Amino acid sequence: MDQAHELRKRMKVEDNTDEAHTIGIFSGKGGVGKSNFALNFSIGLAKQGKKVLIFDLDIGMGNIDILLGLYPKQSLATMLQSNLDISDIIEKGPSNLSYISGGTALSDFFHLSEEQLDYFTEQLSVVSEAYDYIIFDLGAGMSEEHLMFLAMTDECFVVSTTEPTSITDAYAAMKHLLAEQPKANISLLVNRVANKDEADLVFNRLHTVVEKFLGYQLNLLGSLPDDSAMTEAVKNQTPFYIHNSRSKLSKTMGKMVLDYLVKRNDEPAESSGGFVSKFKSIFNRKVD
């Protein structure tokens, strides 16, 4: 019995299962609440009965484990070093959320041997079939490695606050991504807004310049209010969606997740070639 089949049995994955929908979450600068959004959006999906896995690829600045109060013993780095099954490095969080720590620089993927690349791709293929959604929380800014990962995902969320520097950096990040992947599916999340009018102002500003200078129609995922519930949740190392489910912040997140799922359900399914096959194709070129 081959290793992939054995792993499928361990993770209770049926044969011929569809791949997970993949989302890359990025920002133009740090400090905009990207990881907090990625975590709580993932929990929102999980609370709707979706099987969700979040990869913390914000290398060196990874916050998901801190926000969850987890201290993972294993990571992608140790999996590759020790030839572990990917199931061995998956941590369990609240609401049956699954979590993987990166623990290594994304550039290390460019230095994998052919054998390591094949092994990782095989592992990724199985885990992709075990979940409905895989969320990649990427670091701030736009390195070559970030661009490669975002180009492989089904859609991307860019996070910005209302601050002018954050808006400018979000535009610059999208410019880099669209140069690499003109057909990328990008939606904007405006964080820490005072009200809906402020969120609309940021979206309209970005939508206008993105359309004018990049020839691209930016989507709006939604906005989250500036709420003390966020600070309290961080202090308690508990996601805000769980720490205070009655807060304005949590209620807004809940509605955003529901609206997102309704929209996805209404849209016709489109084949994007599959994350795993795109991963292998892109990284094979890099290794060569």
C-alpha positions, 0 to 999 in steps of 0.5 A: 500500500503506497504512502499517499493511500495510507495517509488518506486512510489516516485522515479519512479522505475518500478517493476522488474527493475534490480539492479544497478551495484555497485563499491567500491572505496578504497585505501591503504592510504589517500591523493591519490585523491581517493574521487576526482576520485570517484566523477569525474568518477561518473560524467563521467558516468552521462554525458554518460546518466547513472543514478548514485548515490555516497555514501560518506562512507569515515567516518570522512574524507568525502570530496564529499560534500566539492568537490561538494560545498554541505552542506547536511542536512541529511545523512544515520545516520539521515535516520536511526535515524528518519525513513526517506525514502532514497529519503529524504536524496539524494542530487542532484549534477551536471549532475544529479548526486545523492549523499548520505552522510554517516554521521556515522561510518560503524561499526554502521551497525553492531549494527542495530536492526533487525527492523532497518536492515530490514528497511534499506535493504528495502530502499536500495533495492528500491534505487538500482533499481532506478540507473544504478550505485551505487558508494561507496567511502570508507575510506583509509585503510582496516577496517573490515567494509571496507572489508565487503562493498567491498565484497558485490560490483560487482567490486572494484577500488583501487587507488594508486599514483606513490609513493612507500608508496602508491604502498605498501599500495595498495598492502596491502589493496588488500591482505586483500580484497582477503583474505576475498573475493578471487573472488573480481573483482579489477582494479587499477587506477594510479593517478597523473602520469607524463606520460603513461610509469610511469603508466605502471611501477606502474601497472606492478610492482603491477600486478607482486607481486599480481600475484606472492604472491596472485595468482590474476590477477589484472586489469588496469582501467587506469591512470590520469595525474598530472594536475593543473586543479585538484587543481583549481577545488578543490579551486572552490569546483567544480569537475574538469570534469566540472570546466575545461572540456578541461584540459588534466585531464578531457579529460583523465577521459572522455576517461577512462569512455568511455573505461570502458563502452565499456568494460562492454558492451562487457563483458557477464553479470554475476550474483553476487547474488545482492548487496542487498541480499549480504548486508542482508546476511552478516549483518544478520550474524554480528547482530546475 
